[in-house]
Amino acid sequence: MKIITWNLNSRTNLETLNKQCDYLKEQDLDLMTLQEVTLNSQEFFKDYFKNWNVLSSFDFVSDKSVLVKKRKYGQLIISKDPITPIEPFSSMPFPERLLSGHIKNKNIEIHTTHVPPGSSNGVIKVQHFEELYKFLAKRKDIQKILTGDFNSPKLELETGEIITWGQKVSSSGKVRIAVNPKWKNECSGERWDSAERNIIQNHKSLGLVDMFRAKNGYMDNSGSWFTNKGVARRYDHIFGSKGISILGSHYDQKPREQKYSDHSPLIVECNIL
């Protein structure tokens, strides 16, 4: 099974949408999980992949008027195999940021998410992580794949240590708990750190492995999003159940370099038993 996760950067220009779809088609994928889709762009993807099985998180939003500003982003799952939607987890601040389905003939659940960035959403990011963890904890023993843009971690060290956005690294390299002063009245650094870490580092407690790190180790410093100063952040992830055999896992930098999106997609090839 060949899987991709990709934040599409909410592009709506028809030329760019065509390039994104052509790129996806060229990859010979079995499963696509796409984030930062808009109400307008989802129609383009549904039409382009009309012979596939498509789920959209927008389809579960009864009042579309809420899908503006910070809530304008949704998720798509596009599968070669028939896929049945799983009831949305409505306790999240932005429920449309999580989309789940079940592929019966492979006996596996697919979950994709786009965690709201903390820089503009504050504690909403923390709440999203907390609710996502609760949702997945109830499905610990179910074979599953979790993908998406998690806007975390802040940094990964070659030792495997995770630095979250609830921490700060001093010029001397010392790490301490800290939260952006903008949000200090909403959330403690300890809570922020724990919320991110429960998925990004402690995913084993959910029966998951990081399918990129499991294959490539921590010496690989690939990123999926880059700051204006060129600092790489590995925000986009694919986690899978322990029993899944990982054949390959890499970030394709070309679509980002060609400006199809500001994120590089992560592609994983695996055998699902």
VEXROMAR-92386 format. One record per residue (C-alpha): chain; z negated, x, y negated. Coordinates in pm, 1 decimal. Each point is the difference from the previous one (the first is absolute). Last residue first. Example, Ala and Ser with C-alpha at 12.3 -4.5 7.8 and 13.67 -1.06 7.14 Angstrom:
2
 chain       c3       c1       c2
     A   -714.0   1367.0    106.0
     A    -66.0   -137.0    344.0
This chain:
273
 chain       c3       c1       c2
     A   -716.3   -121.9    773.2
     A    144.7     45.7   -345.6
     A    200.8    321.3    -23.6
     A     20.1    149.6   -346.7
     A    225.7    105.3   -286.0
     A   -162.1      4.1   -342.6
     A    167.8     -0.7   -341.8
     A   -190.4     29.6   -328.3
     A    194.6    -97.2   -310.5
     A    -10.1    208.5   -319.0
     A   -130.0   -189.5   -302.3
     A    139.5    -15.4   -356.2
     A    287.8   -209.5    129.2
     A    378.3     29.5     46.3
     A    -31.3    297.6   -234.5
     A    220.2    243.3    198.9
     A   -305.5    224.9     34.1
     A   -199.4   -299.5    120.0
     A    265.2    -94.4    257.4
     A     26.9    367.6    108.5
     A   -369.6     69.0     61.7
     A     -9.0   -136.7    355.2
     A   -361.3     21.2    112.9
     A    -37.6     87.4    366.6
     A   -132.4   -116.3    338.6
     A    134.0     66.0    348.3
     A    -53.6    -94.9    363.1
     A   -338.9   -170.3    -32.9
     A   -120.9   -167.4    321.9
     A   -194.6   -319.8    -72.5
     A   -326.6    -29.5    194.1
     A   -218.6     89.0   -296.7
     A    112.9   -296.4   -208.0
     A    211.7     84.8   -301.4
     A    -40.8    105.9   -362.4
     A    298.5     40.6   -231.6
     A    -67.5    130.1   -348.4
     A    125.0     15.1   -358.5
     A   -230.8    155.8   -261.3
     A     51.8    366.5     81.6
     A    -29.3    125.0   -357.9
     A    202.8    301.0   -113.3
     A    -68.9    155.3   -341.0
     A    330.7     45.6   -185.9
     A   -140.6     -8.1   -353.7
     A    136.5   -350.9    -54.1
     A   -189.5    -98.1    315.2
     A    168.9    -16.1    339.6
     A     14.3   -268.2    267.6
     A     60.2     33.8    375.2
     A   -150.3    344.0     51.1
     A     45.0    265.8    266.8
     A   -272.4    266.5     23.0
     A     43.0     82.9    369.6
     A   -294.4    224.1     89.2
     A   -199.3   -311.0     88.1
     A    161.3    -73.7    337.1
     A    358.8   -111.4     55.4
     A     -5.1   -252.3    285.8
     A   -351.0   -142.8    -26.9
     A     17.7     45.8   -377.7
     A    304.6   -226.5    -31.5
     A   -109.7   -265.3    248.8
     A   -349.6    -32.3   -146.9
     A   -181.7   -141.3    302.1
     A   -145.7   -346.5     46.2
     A   -268.2   -169.8    211.4
     A   -173.8   -140.8   -307.1
     A   -278.9    259.2     21.4
     A    279.0    258.2     16.8
     A    102.1   -115.6   -349.0
     A   -292.8    197.2   -142.6
     A    198.5    226.1   -231.2
     A    249.4   -214.4   -192.3
     A   -140.7   -339.0     98.4
     A   -378.3     30.2    -38.5
     A     51.4    286.2   -247.8
     A    147.1   -223.4   -269.3
     A   -290.3   -245.5      3.7
     A   -263.9    271.7     42.9
     A    116.3    198.2   -301.7
     A      8.7   -307.6   -223.9
     A   -346.3   -111.6    115.1
     A   -149.5    343.8    -60.8
     A    172.4     36.5   -337.1
     A   -167.0   -319.8   -115.2
     A    199.9   -305.2   -104.6
     A     40.7   -237.2   -291.4
     A   -204.7    164.5   -275.6
     A    146.6    341.6     82.1
     A    358.0   -130.0    -22.6
     A    131.8    179.2   -310.1
     A   -229.4    293.0     77.3
     A    228.4     76.9    300.4
     A   -234.0     38.8    294.4
     A   -178.9    306.4    129.0
     A   -140.2    134.5    325.4
     A     14.9    379.3      7.1
     A    234.6    271.6    125.2
     A    -40.2    363.7   -105.0
     A    330.0    184.4    -39.1
     A   -107.5    221.8   -290.2
     A    211.2   -203.5   -243.2
     A   -192.0   -307.4    118.8
     A    132.7   -248.6    255.5
     A    -82.9   -365.7    -62.9
     A    -71.1   -274.0    247.7
     A     40.9   -377.7     21.5
     A    376.2     52.8    -19.5
     A    -27.6    152.6    346.0
     A      3.0    360.0    122.8
     A     63.0     22.6    374.8
     A    -91.9    309.1    201.9
     A    251.9     91.5    270.7
     A    -64.1    373.0    -33.0
     A    335.5     35.5   -176.0
     A   -142.4   -218.5   -275.6
     A    121.1   -350.5    -81.0
     A     -2.2   -130.7   -357.2
     A    -28.8   -319.8   -199.1
     A     31.0   -202.9    315.4
     A    108.9   -269.5    -64.4
     A    231.7   -238.3   -182.9
     A     18.5   -187.1    332.3
     A    376.4    -58.3     12.8
     A     75.5   -151.9    336.3
     A    -27.1     -2.8    374.9
     A   -234.5   -121.8    273.3
     A    124.2    -13.8    358.8
     A   -180.5   -199.3    265.9
     A   -123.0    -33.0    357.0
     A   -297.8   -234.9    -19.7
     A   -345.2    147.1     72.8
     A   -104.6     42.1   -363.5
     A    130.2   -338.5   -116.3
     A   -323.4   -119.4   -162.4
     A    -38.0    346.7   -152.5
     A    348.6    -38.8   -147.7
     A    -96.9   -294.9   -221.5
     A   -331.3    155.1   -103.2
     A    176.5    326.8    -90.1
     A    263.5   -182.3   -204.1
     A   -277.3   -188.4   -183.4
     A   -172.1    324.7    -98.9
     A    323.8    174.2    -97.4
     A    105.6   -295.2   -217.5
     A   -345.2    -19.2   -157.5
     A     19.3    367.8    -96.4
     A    343.0    -42.4   -158.4
     A   -122.5   -307.9   -186.9
     A   -284.8    219.7   -130.5
     A    230.1    157.8   -258.9
     A    344.4   -155.2    -27.2
     A    198.5    235.6   -225.1
     A   -117.2    344.1    114.2
     A   -119.7   -146.1    330.2
     A    349.2    -56.9    131.9
     A     35.0   -328.4    192.3
     A     21.7     65.6    375.9
     A    342.5    -92.9    133.0
     A    -24.2   -122.4    358.0
     A    185.6    -22.9    329.1
     A   -126.8   -131.7    331.3
     A    199.4    -10.9    323.4
     A   -158.8   -137.7    316.8
     A    119.9    111.9    341.4
     A     84.9   -158.3    333.0
     A    348.9    153.2      6.4
     A    173.7   -327.7     90.6
     A   -249.1   -191.5   -213.9
     A     50.3    178.6   -329.6
     A   -291.9   -131.9   -205.4
     A     -3.7    -13.6   -380.3
     A   -209.7     99.1   -297.9
     A     46.3     21.3   -376.4
     A   -259.4    127.8   -248.3
     A     48.2     33.2   -379.0
     A     72.6   -372.9    -26.6
     A   -375.5    -62.6     31.2
     A    -70.6    161.3   -343.6
     A   -380.9     -7.1    -30.6
     A    -24.4     -2.5    381.1
     A   -181.4   -296.7    154.9
     A    331.7   -163.0     97.8
     A     69.4    202.0    311.9
     A    341.8   -140.0     89.0
     A     53.8   -181.8    331.2
     A    213.5    215.9    229.1
     A    376.5    -39.2    -20.8
     A    209.1      5.9    318.5
     A    253.5    277.6     54.4
     A    325.4     -6.8    196.0
     A    121.5    355.2     59.3
     A    230.4    178.3   -244.2
     A   -278.8    -20.1   -256.5
     A    -19.6    -22.1   -378.4
     A   -353.1    -19.9   -139.0
     A     -8.7    -63.4   -373.5
     A   -283.0     40.9   -249.6
     A    -76.6   -144.8   -343.9
     A    -45.9    113.5   -358.8
     A    -27.4   -231.3   -301.2
     A   -378.2    -15.8      5.3
     A    -69.1    261.7   -267.5
     A    231.3   -180.3   -245.5
     A    122.4   -324.7    159.2
     A    -21.3   -166.0    338.8
     A   -258.2   -263.5    -95.9
     A    277.2   -251.2    -81.9
     A    113.2     14.3    363.9
     A   -267.2   -252.6     99.4
     A     28.9    -42.5    377.1
     A     -3.1    372.1     77.1
     A     65.0     48.2    373.4
     A    375.7     54.1    -36.8
     A    -72.8    272.0   -256.4
     A   -132.6    222.6    279.7
     A    353.1     15.3    137.5
     A     96.7     11.6    367.3
     A    354.3     82.1    111.8
     A    161.0     -4.9    345.5
     A    340.5    166.0    -19.7
     A    347.9   -150.7    -31.7
     A    -65.9    -86.3   -364.9
     A    -74.9    363.7    -83.4
     A    202.6      9.6   -322.0
     A    -91.4   -360.2    -82.2
     A   -372.9     45.0     51.4
     A     11.9    328.9   -187.4
     A    172.3   -154.1   -304.2
     A   -236.3   -298.6      4.4
     A   -298.8    235.5      5.5
     A    128.1    167.4   -318.2
     A    -56.0   -306.8   -216.9
     A   -350.3    -89.4    118.8
     A    -91.9    366.8    -24.7
     A    -45.4    264.8    271.1
     A   -259.9    266.4    -65.0
     A    -33.3     79.7    370.1
     A    237.6     18.3    295.2
     A    -68.5     13.0    373.8
     A    316.2     58.4    201.8
     A     16.0    -17.4    379.2
     A    263.3     98.7    252.9
     A    177.3    250.3   -221.9
     A    347.5    150.8     21.9
     A    -59.4    207.7   -315.2
     A    336.7    -95.4   -153.3
     A   -110.3   -361.7    -50.2
     A   -300.8    108.6   -203.5
     A    216.1    216.8   -224.2
     A    251.2   -280.7    -48.4
     A   -286.4   -232.0    -95.5
     A   -141.5    240.2   -258.5
     A    345.0     76.4   -138.8
     A     82.1   -369.7    -29.0
     A   -330.6    -62.3   -175.9
     A     81.7    283.6   -239.8
     A    336.2   -148.9    -93.4
     A   -148.7   -347.5    -29.9
     A   -271.8    111.8   -243.8
     A   -321.6   -170.8    111.4
     A   -217.4    299.6     89.6
     A   -365.2    -78.8     65.2
     A    -75.2    367.3     86.2
     A    133.8    -41.7    355.8
     A   -316.8    121.5    173.5
     A    118.3    105.3    344.0
     A   -130.0    -17.7    356.8
     A    245.7     74.0    277.6
     A    -15.2    -51.0    374.5
     A    214.6    121.1    290.4
     A    -98.6   -136.2    340.6
